[in-house]
Amino acid sequence: MTTESIGRPEARAGGCCTCAGHGDVAADEAPETPRERVNRRWNEIMQETRVAQTGVQILFGFLLSVAFTPLFHDLDTFDHAVYVTTVISGATATACLIAPVSIHRFLSGQRMKDEMVEVAHRLMMGGMLLMALTIGCTLLLILHVVVPGLMAQLLVGGVMVWFALSWYALPLWLRHRSARRTAR
């Protein structure tokens, strides 16, 4: 953590520019120092990243093996394009979700934890978006082979809407609702 970050209003107020209100202290909890808060936030994001990393790595490993199956060569151009898109999005999701580990290794001991938390947060959000894209493309690849016609695209579209609602819209709605309640 830098001395600049201790003096920033969002550090004193318990929030941050990317997680508004995330660090607010409930009435029955002891207040955190800026150092305790940034350490807690770093530990939380590392735990969350571990969960996402595991999922994307398993999916990515599966995707890499698909190209070596006998049926892969029978797929049409559309399916090959979806496969390439899926593998690229899976690789970039993996990179985003593992990057905080590398950042921590390079910057450990440099008193930059505030910056590391903010960058890890952004990488995690990007990695989750890429992971949702990877999952959607994987479904499209599988369902396009299994389900006839437009039905595969409709099913994938429904799943992607669910991802958007549960991963993004719901948390944003909860944040908005909490902010309105706090403002009263």
Sine and cosine of phi, psi and omega as CSV:
sin_phi,cos_phi,sin_psi,cos_psi,sin_omega,cos_omega
0.00,0.00,0.64,-0.77,-0.01,-1.00
-1.00,-0.08,0.33,-0.94,0.04,-1.00
-0.93,0.38,-0.47,0.88,0.05,-1.00
-0.89,0.46,-0.64,0.77,-0.08,-1.00
-0.93,0.36,-0.50,0.87,0.02,-1.00
-0.91,0.41,-0.56,0.83,-0.03,-1.00
-1.00,0.09,-0.16,0.99,-0.02,-1.00
-0.94,0.35,0.63,-0.77,-0.02,-1.00
-0.85,0.53,-0.62,0.78,-0.04,-1.00
-0.93,0.36,-0.47,0.88,0.05,-1.00
-0.94,0.34,-0.64,0.77,0.00,-1.00
-0.96,0.29,-0.58,0.81,-0.08,-1.00
-0.98,0.22,-0.22,0.98,0.03,-1.00
0.99,-0.13,-0.02,1.00,0.01,-1.00
-0.90,-0.44,-0.08,-1.00,0.08,-1.00
-0.58,-0.81,0.21,-0.98,-0.07,-1.00
-0.92,0.39,-0.43,0.90,-0.05,-1.00
-0.98,-0.19,-0.29,0.96,-0.03,-1.00
-0.76,-0.64,0.91,0.42,-0.11,-0.99
-0.78,0.62,0.86,-0.50,0.06,-1.00
0.98,0.17,-0.01,1.00,-0.07,-1.00
-0.86,0.51,-0.56,0.83,-0.08,-1.00
-0.99,-0.16,0.20,0.98,-0.01,-1.00
-0.86,0.50,0.59,-0.81,-0.06,-1.00
-0.99,-0.14,0.79,-0.62,0.06,-1.00
-0.95,0.30,0.37,-0.93,-0.06,-1.00
-0.86,0.51,-0.53,0.85,-0.06,-1.00
-1.00,-0.04,0.09,1.00,-0.01,-1.00
-0.95,-0.31,0.55,-0.84,0.08,-1.00
-0.94,0.33,0.64,-0.77,0.01,-1.00
-0.92,0.40,0.51,-0.86,0.01,-1.00
-0.99,-0.13,0.54,-0.84,0.18,-0.98
-0.97,0.23,0.31,-0.95,0.06,-1.00
-0.83,0.56,-0.62,0.79,0.01,-1.00
-0.92,0.40,-0.69,0.73,0.03,-1.00
-0.89,0.45,-0.65,0.76,-0.02,-1.00
-0.89,0.45,-0.74,0.67,-0.03,-1.00
-0.93,0.38,-0.57,0.82,0.07,-1.00
-0.92,0.40,-0.67,0.74,0.04,-1.00
-0.89,0.45,-0.71,0.70,-0.01,-1.00
-0.89,0.46,-0.64,0.77,0.03,-1.00
-0.90,0.44,-0.72,0.69,0.00,-1.00
-0.88,0.47,-0.65,0.76,0.03,-1.00
-0.89,0.46,-0.72,0.69,-0.04,-1.00
-0.93,0.38,-0.53,0.85,0.04,-1.00
-0.93,0.37,-0.64,0.77,0.05,-1.00
-0.91,0.43,-0.69,0.72,0.02,-1.00
-0.90,0.44,-0.64,0.77,0.00,-1.00
-0.90,0.44,-0.62,0.78,0.02,-1.00
-0.85,0.52,-0.66,0.75,0.00,-1.00
-0.90,0.44,-0.75,0.66,-0.03,-1.00
-0.92,0.40,-0.64,0.77,0.01,-1.00
-0.85,0.53,-0.71,0.70,-0.03,-1.00
-0.86,0.51,-0.73,0.68,-0.01,-1.00
-0.88,0.47,-0.73,0.68,-0.05,-1.00
-0.94,0.33,-0.54,0.84,0.01,-1.00
-0.93,0.36,-0.63,0.77,0.05,-1.00
-0.90,0.43,-0.72,0.69,0.01,-1.00
-0.89,0.45,-0.69,0.73,0.00,-1.00
-0.89,0.45,-0.66,0.75,0.05,-1.00
-0.87,0.49,-0.68,0.74,0.07,-1.00
-0.87,0.50,-0.71,0.70,-0.03,-1.00
-0.88,0.47,-0.63,0.77,-0.01,-1.00
-0.90,0.43,-0.52,0.85,-0.03,-1.00
-0.98,0.21,-0.37,0.93,-0.07,-1.00
-0.87,0.50,-0.63,0.78,-0.06,-1.00
-0.90,0.43,-0.30,0.95,-0.05,-1.00
-0.98,-0.19,0.22,0.98,0.06,-1.00
-1.00,-0.02,0.46,-0.89,-0.03,-1.00
-0.88,0.48,-0.56,0.83,-0.06,-1.00
-0.97,0.25,-0.30,0.95,-0.05,-1.00
-0.85,0.52,-0.65,0.76,-0.05,-1.00
-0.94,0.33,-0.29,0.96,0.04,-1.00
-0.99,0.10,-0.16,0.99,-0.02,-1.00
-0.94,0.34,0.48,-0.88,0.01,-1.00
-0.99,0.14,0.00,-1.00,-0.06,-1.00
-0.88,0.48,-0.66,0.75,0.03,-1.00
-0.85,0.53,-0.74,0.67,-0.02,-1.00
-0.91,0.42,-0.61,0.79,0.07,-1.00
-0.90,0.43,-0.64,0.77,0.03,-1.00
-0.91,0.42,-0.67,0.74,0.05,-1.00
-0.89,0.45,-0.64,0.76,0.01,-1.00
-0.88,0.47,-0.73,0.68,-0.01,-1.00
-0.88,0.47,-0.70,0.72,0.05,-1.00
-0.86,0.51,-0.67,0.74,-0.02,-1.00
-0.91,0.42,-0.71,0.70,-0.01,-1.00
-0.91,0.42,-0.67,0.74,0.01,-1.00
-0.91,0.42,-0.69,0.72,0.01,-1.00
-0.92,0.39,-0.58,0.82,0.07,-1.00
-0.91,0.41,-0.64,0.77,0.03,-1.00
-0.92,0.39,-0.68,0.74,-0.01,-1.00
-0.95,0.32,-0.55,0.83,0.10,-1.00
-0.89,0.45,-0.69,0.73,0.04,-1.00
-0.86,0.50,-0.70,0.71,0.01,-1.00
-0.88,0.48,-0.70,0.71,0.00,-1.00
-0.89,0.45,-0.65,0.76,-0.09,-1.00
-0.99,0.16,-0.32,0.95,0.05,-1.00
-0.99,-0.11,-0.35,0.94,-0.04,-1.00
-0.80,0.60,-0.63,0.77,0.01,-1.00
-0.85,0.52,-0.50,0.87,0.05,-1.00
-0.91,0.40,-0.72,0.70,0.02,-1.00
-0.90,0.44,-0.69,0.72,0.03,-1.00
-0.85,0.53,-0.71,0.71,0.01,-1.00
-0.88,0.48,-0.68,0.74,0.01,-1.00
-0.89,0.46,-0.68,0.74,-0.03,-1.00
-0.95,0.30,-0.55,0.83,-0.14,-0.99
-0.95,-0.31,0.01,1.00,0.00,-1.00
-0.84,0.54,0.74,-0.67,0.01,-1.00
0.99,0.10,0.01,1.00,-0.03,-1.00
-1.00,-0.05,0.08,1.00,-0.01,-1.00
0.83,0.55,0.73,0.68,-0.01,-1.00
-0.83,-0.55,0.46,0.89,-0.12,-0.99
-0.89,0.46,-0.59,0.80,0.07,-1.00
-0.83,0.56,-0.74,0.67,-0.01,-1.00
-0.91,0.41,-0.64,0.77,0.01,-1.00
-0.90,0.44,-0.64,0.76,0.01,-1.00
-0.90,0.44,-0.70,0.71,-0.02,-1.00
-0.90,0.44,-0.70,0.71,0.01,-1.00
-0.92,0.39,-0.67,0.74,0.02,-1.00
-0.88,0.47,-0.63,0.78,0.05,-1.00
-0.86,0.51,-0.74,0.67,-0.03,-1.00
-0.91,0.40,-0.66,0.75,0.04,-1.00
-0.89,0.45,-0.65,0.76,0.01,-1.00
-0.89,0.45,-0.70,0.71,0.01,-1.00
-0.89,0.45,-0.69,0.73,0.05,-1.00
-0.91,0.42,-0.66,0.75,0.02,-1.00
-0.89,0.46,-0.62,0.78,0.03,-1.00
-0.92,0.38,-0.62,0.78,0.05,-1.00
-0.90,0.45,-0.70,0.72,0.03,-1.00
-0.92,0.39,-0.57,0.82,0.05,-1.00
-0.92,0.39,-0.65,0.76,0.06,-1.00
-0.88,0.47,-0.67,0.74,0.05,-1.00
-0.88,0.47,-0.67,0.74,0.03,-1.00
-0.88,0.47,-0.70,0.72,0.01,-1.00
-0.90,0.43,-0.70,0.72,0.02,-1.00
-0.88,0.48,-0.69,0.72,0.02,-1.00
-0.92,0.39,-0.61,0.79,0.06,-1.00
-0.88,0.48,-0.71,0.70,0.05,-1.00
-0.87,0.49,-0.69,0.73,0.00,-1.00
-0.88,0.48,-0.68,0.73,0.01,-1.00
-0.88,0.48,-0.73,0.69,-0.03,-1.00
-0.94,0.34,-0.76,0.65,-0.07,-1.00
-0.93,0.36,-0.49,0.87,0.04,-1.00
-0.90,0.43,-0.48,0.88,0.04,-1.00
-0.99,0.12,-0.57,0.82,-0.15,-0.99
-1.00,-0.04,-0.65,0.76,-0.10,-0.99
-0.96,-0.29,0.73,-0.69,-0.06,-1.00
-0.95,0.31,0.61,-0.80,0.21,-0.98
0.88,0.48,-0.62,-0.78,-0.10,-1.00
-0.92,0.40,-0.37,0.93,-0.06,-1.00
-0.84,0.54,-0.64,0.77,0.00,-1.00
-0.87,0.49,-0.72,0.70,-0.02,-1.00
-0.91,0.41,-0.61,0.79,0.04,-1.00
-0.91,0.41,-0.67,0.74,0.03,-1.00
-0.89,0.45,-0.70,0.71,0.03,-1.00
-0.90,0.44,-0.68,0.74,0.06,-1.00
-0.85,0.53,-0.68,0.74,0.04,-1.00
-0.89,0.45,-0.67,0.74,0.03,-1.00
-0.91,0.42,-0.65,0.76,0.00,-1.00
-0.92,0.39,-0.59,0.81,0.09,-1.00
-0.89,0.46,-0.66,0.75,0.03,-1.00
-0.88,0.47,-0.69,0.72,0.07,-1.00
-0.85,0.53,-0.74,0.67,-0.03,-1.00
-0.87,0.50,-0.66,0.75,0.00,-1.00
-0.94,0.35,-0.75,0.66,-0.11,-0.99
-0.98,0.19,-0.53,0.85,-0.05,-1.00
-1.00,-0.02,-0.46,0.89,-0.10,-0.99
-0.84,-0.54,-0.82,0.57,-0.08,-1.00
-0.90,0.44,-0.71,0.70,-0.01,-1.00
-0.88,0.48,-0.77,0.64,0.04,-1.00
-0.88,0.48,-0.63,0.78,0.02,-1.00
-0.91,0.41,-0.64,0.77,0.05,-1.00
-0.89,0.45,-0.69,0.72,0.02,-1.00
-0.89,0.46,-0.65,0.76,0.04,-1.00
-0.89,0.47,-0.71,0.71,0.00,-1.00
-0.89,0.46,-0.70,0.71,0.00,-1.00
-0.88,0.47,-0.67,0.74,0.02,-1.00
-0.91,0.42,-0.65,0.76,0.01,-1.00
-0.90,0.44,-0.64,0.77,0.05,-1.00
-0.90,0.43,-0.66,0.76,-0.01,-1.00
-0.92,0.39,-0.64,0.77,0.00,-1.00
-0.93,0.37,-0.56,0.83,-0.05,-1.00
-0.95,0.32,-0.31,0.95,-0.05,-1.00
-0.95,0.32,0.00,0.00,0.00,0.00
